[in-house]
Amino acid sequence: MLVDRADFADLHDLEAHRQRLWESQRDYVAERSPLHRRAWGRKRPPERLADLAELPLIDKEMLRRSQHEYPPFGDYLAAADNEIARVHRTSGTTGTAMNLALSRRDAEETALLGARAHRASGLRPGIRVVHCLNYRLWMGGYTDHSTLEAAGAAVVPFGIGETQLLIRTIKELGITAISCTPSYPAVLERVIVENFPGLRPSDLGLKLGLFGGEAGLDDPEFRRRLETTWGIAARNANYGVTDVFSVFAGQSEVDNDLHFLALDILHPELIDPANGAPLAWQEGVKGELVLTHLTRQCQPLVRFRTGDIIEITGTGKARSGRTAPRFRVAGRSDDMVVVRGINVFPTQIAAVLNSFAELSGEYRIMLDGKGPYDVLPVEAELAQGHGQGGSLIQTIERRIKTEIGVTARLTVLPFNSLPRSEGKTRRVIRR
């Protein structure tokens, strides 16, 4: 069902293909997914994909409830049991972990689609890449491994843990690329300092960093620090939504924004996160990303609210020659903090903190109660070898006020005070 080089295709040429897929998927979901039939009520799914906004939205809580009432996969499992080829589980970072089922076709499309993102970011045959995500039930481990292989690279399946062994393995095998979360290099830096005297991260010979699973790389200061410390080209290479596709967007080698690389099999929309009203899919518009599978067999979703707030940054041909639209992720709606009526995302705080060389870049937002909040409590960590200057806190608080418009209450902690994570790092802690 995938179109060869769809990320370079004429978008008008893709429309007929997408409409044909929707006509088949529409009937498949209506017949086999009780969850969608309940949500739609008496509404019939539209004939035209362009009219999809006539249907109600599906959200994560509906999926959780479905899996609770119809375990283990919910009553939106549209395929027979004997068609399930692989089972995963979400990380549960934002709530109850979800069970995910893939057919062989689902798994193959997931791998090939993810390979587009990794190729766009510079992964090629002949490159040796170490994959450092959790290989247990989480989709990001085994499934992202399959996308790296589909891109033609030689993949070293390391996973997480045994960090000293990982550092030795990178050196011994001549590995030149790493796939991990953006926060994982900080874990490696600490292990290098403690166990490999005289070794610098840039001495390992890594040239390409393929990052995903967390925000961070949209901040130029964070990216600069990562690239300078490690001597790599850092790419936001595997953006995805686990319930939909593990990877469907990534940066190219010449474009900093994410490309939506799945138009041939995935339909995107933007909505107002407050009321669900449709927004135009055009440059400069910011809203919540809503996704619809056009080919999924096992757990198809129609108008699924991702919770991710994105801004469309380009719809014309990019410098790389790709026609796939470009966007930036502002943050997750469930990580958004409202301070005196202003919506604040962790990525905005990170952008300010990363501009200070005195800080390590590690931080967290510590919230008491459900809000609303008058001030934003932030804990930030000093960089190694730096002490707290008398005016540092006041300077940073003023910068946050000036650039974001909210009052922050900053606590500065010694280096290595905040936890480093081998998986996803939680930046907003609600106590």
C-alpha positions in Angstrom: 0.0 0.0 0.0 3.0 2.3 0.4 3.9 4.5 -2.5 7.6 4.4 -3.5 9.4 7.7 -2.6 6.0 9.2 -1.4 8.0 11.8 0.5 9.1 13.2 -2.9 5.8 12.7 -4.8 3.5 15.3 -6.2 0.9 15.8 -3.5 -1.9 16.0 -6.0 -0.9 12.7 -7.4 -1.2 11.1 -3.9 -4.8 12.2 -3.5 -6.4 9.6 -5.7 -4.3 6.9 -4.0 -5.3 8.1 -0.5 -9.0 8.3 -1.5 -8.9 4.7 -2.8 -7.3 3.5 0.5 -9.9 5.4 2.5 -12.8 3.8 0.6 -11.6 0.4 1.6 -10.5 1.3 5.1 -13.8 3.0 5.8 -15.8 -0.1 5.1 -13.3 -2.3 7.0 -13.5 -0.2 10.2 -17.3 0.2 10.0 -17.7 -3.6 9.8 -15.1 -4.8 12.3 -14.6 -2.1 15.0 -17.4 -1.9 17.5 -15.6 1.0 19.3 -15.8 3.2 16.2 -19.4 2.2 15.5 -20.3 3.3 19.1 -18.5 6.6 18.6 -20.1 7.3 15.3 -23.7 6.4 16.4 -25.9 6.9 13.4 -23.3 8.8 11.5 -22.1 7.1 8.4 -18.4 7.5 7.6 -18.1 9.9 4.7 -17.4 8.8 1.2 -14.6 11.4 0.7 -11.5 11.5 2.8 -11.7 15.3 2.7 -14.9 15.2 4.7 -13.5 13.1 7.6 -14.0 15.9 10.1 -17.7 15.1 10.0 -16.9 12.1 12.3 -16.4 12.3 16.1 -12.9 12.2 17.5 -11.4 9.2 19.2 -9.2 9.8 22.2 -6.8 7.7 24.4 -9.3 7.3 27.2 -11.7 5.6 24.9 -9.0 3.1 23.9 -8.1 2.5 27.6 -11.7 1.9 28.4 -12.1 -0.4 25.5 -9.1 -2.5 26.5 -10.3 -2.6 30.1 -13.8 -3.9 29.0 -12.6 -6.1 26.2 -9.1 -7.3 27.1 -6.4 -7.6 26.0 -6.6 -5.5 22.8 -10.0 -3.8 23.1 -13.0 -4.0 20.7 -11.2 -1.9 18.1 -9.1 -5.0 17.2 -10.4 -5.5 13.7 -8.4 -8.6 12.7 -8.8 -12.2 13.7 -6.5 -13.6 16.4 -4.7 -15.8 13.9 -3.8 -12.6 11.9 -1.8 -11.1 14.9 1.9 -11.4 14.2 3.4 -9.3 16.9 2.4 -7.8 20.3 3.8 -4.7 22.0 2.9 -2.5 24.9 3.1 1.3 25.3 5.4 2.7 27.9 2.6 4.1 30.0 4.3 7.4 30.4 1.1 9.4 30.2 -1.3 6.8 31.8 -2.2 3.1 31.7 0.0 1.0 29.4 -1.8 -0.1 26.2 -1.5 -3.4 24.4 -0.7 -3.1 20.7 -1.3 -5.8 18.1 0.3 -5.8 14.6 -0.5 -8.1 11.6 2.4 -9.0 9.3 1.3 -6.3 6.9 1.0 -3.7 9.7 4.6 -4.6 10.9 6.0 -4.4 7.4 4.4 -1.0 6.7 5.7 0.2 10.0 9.2 -0.8 9.2 9.2 0.6 5.7 7.6 3.9 6.8 10.2 4.3 9.6 13.0 3.6 7.2 12.0 6.7 5.2 12.6 8.8 8.3 16.0 7.2 9.0 17.1 7.5 5.4 16.0 11.2 5.4 18.2 11.7 8.5 21.3 10.3 6.8 21.2 6.5 7.6 22.7 4.5 4.7 23.9 1.0 3.9 27.4 0.6 5.2 26.7 2.5 8.4 26.9 0.6 11.7 24.2 1.8 14.1 23.8 0.8 17.8 20.1 0.8 18.9 19.7 1.8 22.6 16.0 1.6 23.3 14.1 -0.8 25.5 13.8 -4.2 23.7 11.1 -5.5 25.9 7.4 -4.9 25.1 7.9 -1.2 24.1 7.3 -0.5 20.5 10.5 1.7 20.3 12.8 -1.3 20.8 12.2 -4.1 18.4 10.1 -2.2 15.9 12.5 0.7 15.6 15.2 -1.8 15.1 13.3 -3.1 12.1 13.1 0.4 10.7 16.8 0.8 11.0 17.4 -2.5 9.1 14.9 -1.5 6.5 16.9 1.6 5.9 19.8 -0.7 4.9 22.1 -0.1 7.9 23.9 -2.8 10.0 22.1 -2.7 13.4 23.7 -3.6 16.7 20.8 -4.5 19.1 22.1 -3.2 22.4 19.0 -2.0 24.3 19.5 -0.3 27.7 21.6 -1.0 30.7 25.3 -2.1 30.9 26.4 1.3 29.8 30.2 0.6 30.2 29.8 -2.4 27.9 28.0 -0.1 25.4 30.9 2.3 25.4 33.4 -0.5 24.8 31.2 -2.0 22.1 31.0 1.3 20.2 34.8 1.5 20.1 35.5 -2.2 19.4 32.9 -2.6 16.5 33.7 0.8 14.9 30.1 1.9 15.3 29.4 5.3 13.8 25.7 6.0 14.5 23.5 5.7 17.6 19.7 5.5 18.0 18.4 6.5 21.4 16.5 9.2 23.3 17.9 12.7 23.4 18.5 12.4 27.2 20.5 9.2 27.0 23.8 10.8 25.9 23.8 12.5 29.3 23.8 9.1 31.0 26.8 8.0 28.8 28.7 11.2 29.6 28.4 10.5 33.3 29.6 6.9 32.9 32.5 8.1 30.7 33.6 10.6 33.4 33.4 8.0 36.2 34.9 5.0 34.4 37.0 6.0 31.4 39.6 8.6 32.5 40.8 10.7 29.7 38.1 9.6 27.2 35.9 12.3 25.7 32.5 11.4 24.1 33.8 12.7 20.8 36.6 10.1 20.9 34.1 7.3 20.4 33.9 8.0 16.7 30.1 8.4 16.4 29.1 10.6 13.5 25.3 10.4 13.4 22.8 10.5 16.3 19.2 9.4 15.5 17.0 10.6 18.3 13.4 10.2 19.3 10.9 9.4 22.0 11.4 12.8 23.7 11.4 16.5 23.0 14.7 18.3 23.0 16.2 18.5 19.5 14.0 21.4 18.4 16.0 23.6 20.8 19.1 24.8 18.9 21.1 25.3 22.1 20.5 21.7 23.2 21.4 20.4 19.7 24.5 22.5 19.6 25.7 21.2 22.9 25.0 17.6 21.9 26.8 18.0 18.6 29.8 19.8 20.1 30.2 17.3 22.9 29.8 14.1 20.8 31.1 15.3 17.4 27.9 14.0 15.7 25.2 15.3 13.4 22.1 15.1 15.7 18.8 14.4 14.0 15.3 14.2 15.2 14.9 11.0 13.3 12.0 9.0 14.6 8.9 11.0 15.6 5.9 8.8 16.1 2.7 8.1 18.1 2.9 4.6 19.4 -0.8 3.8 19.0 -0.6 4.9 15.3 2.9 4.3 13.9 6.2 4.0 15.7 7.9 6.4 13.3 6.2 8.5 10.6 8.2 11.8 10.7 11.8 12.9 10.8 14.3 15.6 9.9 16.2 15.5 6.7 19.9 16.2 6.4 19.3 19.8 5.3 15.9 20.7 6.9 15.6 21.2 10.6 11.9 20.8 10.9 10.2 17.4 10.9 8.8 16.0 7.6 5.4 14.2 7.8 6.5 11.2 5.7 3.3 9.1 5.8 0.8 10.9 3.6 0.4 7.8 1.4 -1.0 5.7 4.3 -1.8 8.1 7.2 -4.2 11.1 7.1 -3.3 14.1 9.3 -5.6 16.8 10.6 -5.2 19.7 13.0 -7.8 20.6 15.7 -8.2 23.2 18.4 -7.2 21.3 21.5 -9.7 23.1 23.6 -12.9 22.4 21.6 -11.9 19.9 18.9 -12.8 22.3 16.1 -11.0 21.6 12.8 -8.1 23.9 11.8 -6.6 24.5 8.4 -3.6 22.3 7.5 -1.5 25.2 6.3 1.7 27.0 7.1 1.7 28.9 10.4 -1.2 27.1 12.0 -0.7 25.4 15.4 -3.0 22.8 16.9 -3.4 19.2 18.1 -2.4 16.5 15.6 -5.2 14.1 14.7 -4.4 10.9 12.7 -6.3 8.3 10.7 -5.0 5.0 9.5 -5.6 4.4 5.8 -4.4 0.8 5.8 -4.2 -0.6 9.3 -5.5 -4.2 9.9 -5.2 -5.0 13.6 -6.2 -1.8 15.5 -7.3 0.8 13.0 -7.9 4.3 14.3 -10.0 7.0 12.7 -9.6 10.6 13.9 -7.4 9.7 16.8 -6.4 12.6 19.1 -2.6 12.3 19.6 -2.3 14.9 22.3 0.7 16.4 20.5 0.6 20.1 19.7 2.3 20.9 16.4 2.9 23.9 14.2 2.9 23.5 10.4 6.1 25.2 9.2 6.1 24.4 5.4 3.9 22.9 2.8 5.9 23.5 -0.3 9.0 21.7 -1.6 11.8 21.7 0.9 15.5 22.2 0.3 15.9 18.4 0.3 13.5 18.1 -2.6 10.9 16.5 -0.4 7.2 17.5 -0.8 6.2 16.0 2.6 4.9 18.9 4.8 7.1 20.1 7.6 6.2 20.8 11.2 7.5 21.4 14.7 6.3 19.9 17.9 5.4 22.4 20.6 4.7 19.8 23.2 2.1 17.4 24.6 -1.3 18.7 25.7 -0.9 16.7 28.9 2.5 18.2 29.6 1.2 21.7 29.1 1.1 23.9 32.2 -1.2 26.9 32.4 0.4 29.7 34.4 -1.9 32.8 34.9 -3.6 31.9 31.6 -0.5 31.4 29.6 0.1 27.9 28.1 3.7 26.7 28.8 5.4 23.6 27.4 8.5 22.1 28.9 10.3 22.6 25.5 10.0 26.4 26.0 11.6 26.2 29.5 14.4 23.9 28.1 15.1 26.5 25.3 15.8 29.2 28.0 17.9 26.9 30.3 20.0 25.5 27.5 21.2 29.0 26.6 23.1 29.2 29.9 26.5 27.5 29.8 26.4 27.4 33.7 23.6 24.8 33.5 23.8 21.1 32.5 20.6 21.1 30.5 18.9 18.7 33.0 15.7 20.2 34.5 12.2 19.4 35.7 9.0 21.2 36.5 7.6 20.3 39.9 3.9 21.0 40.3 1.9 20.7 43.5 -1.9 20.2 43.1 -3.9 20.4 39.9 -3.6 24.2 39.4 -4.2 26.8 38.2 -0.7 28.1 38.9 0.5 31.6 39.6 4.2 30.7 39.3 6.1 27.9 37.5 8.4 25.9 39.9 11.5 24.8 38.0 14.5 22.8 39.2 17.6 23.1 37.1 21.0 21.5 37.4 24.4 23.2 37.3 26.9 22.1 34.6 29.9 20.1 35.7 32.6 22.4 37.2 30.2 25.3 37.6 29.2 26.9 40.9 26.1 29.1 41.4 26.8 32.7 40.8 25.0 35.2 43.0 22.8 36.6 40.2 22.3 33.4 38.1 18.8 32.5 39.5 17.5 36.1 39.0 19.0 36.3 35.5 17.3 33.0 34.4 14.0 33.9 36.0 14.0 37.3 34.2 14.8 35.5 30.9 11.8 33.1 31.4 9.6 36.1 32.2 10.8 38.0 29.1 10.7 35.2 26.6 7.7 33.1 27.8 5.7 35.6 29.8 5.4 33.7 33.1 6.9 34.0 36.5 9.2 31.1 37.4 10.5 30.1 40.8 13.9 28.6 40.0 15.9 26.2 42.2 19.5 25.5 41.1 20.9 22.1 42.1 24.5 20.8 42.0 25.7 18.8 39.0 24.4 15.2 38.9 21.5 15.9 41.3 18.7 15.1 38.8 18.1 11.6 37.5 19.3 10.6 34.1 17.1 8.1 32.3 17.9 5.3 29.8 14.3 5.6 28.6 12.0 8.6 28.4 12.7 11.4 30.8 9.8 13.0 32.6 10.1 16.7 32.7 6.8 17.6 34.4 6.3 16.0 37.8 2.8 16.4 39.3 2.8 15.7 43.0 
